[in-house]
């Protein structure tokens, strides 16, 4: 999958589907960690490139995991940011 840096920000929703907010993830926010549901085809390098180029946010590390459902495969990424960010 090729991601061009000049893509429109609305194209990012094709790759980054949603922010996951649960009791556990709210606790992780205090540690500067956010969990996103992402396109299962994305690699860690591509995820990092999306955030750093389009949002100017420095990422310390990325952990990914798969959720297997009977209907479809979901992938989530835990992003460890250098600084606390504000998500609206």
RAGI-V639676 format. One record per backbone hydrogen bond with DSSP energy under -1.0 kcal/mol. NH is the residue of the N-H (numbers start at 0). CO is the residue of the C=O. E is the energy in kcal/mol with one decimal. If there is no record, write none. Layout:
nh,co,e
NH,CO,E
NH,CO,E
This chain:
nh,co,e
6,3,-1.3
10,7,-1.5
11,8,-1.2
13,10,-1.5
14,11,-1.4
15,11,-3.5
16,36,-2.0
17,36,-1.3
19,34,-3.1
25,21,-2.1
26,22,-1.3
27,23,-1.4
28,24,-1.3
30,27,-1.2
31,28,-1.9
32,27,-2.0
33,78,-2.1
35,76,-2.3
36,17,-3.2
37,74,-2.8
38,14,-2.3
41,38,-1.8
46,42,-2.1
47,43,-2.3
48,44,-2.1
49,45,-2.3
50,46,-2.0
51,47,-2.6
52,48,-2.2
53,49,-1.9
54,50,-1.6
56,50,-1.1
59,79,-3.3
60,79,-1.3
62,77,-2.3
64,75,-2.3
66,73,-3.2
68,71,-1.4
73,66,-2.6
75,64,-2.8
76,35,-2.6
77,62,-3.8
78,33,-3.2
79,60,-2.9
80,31,-2.7
81,57,-1.9
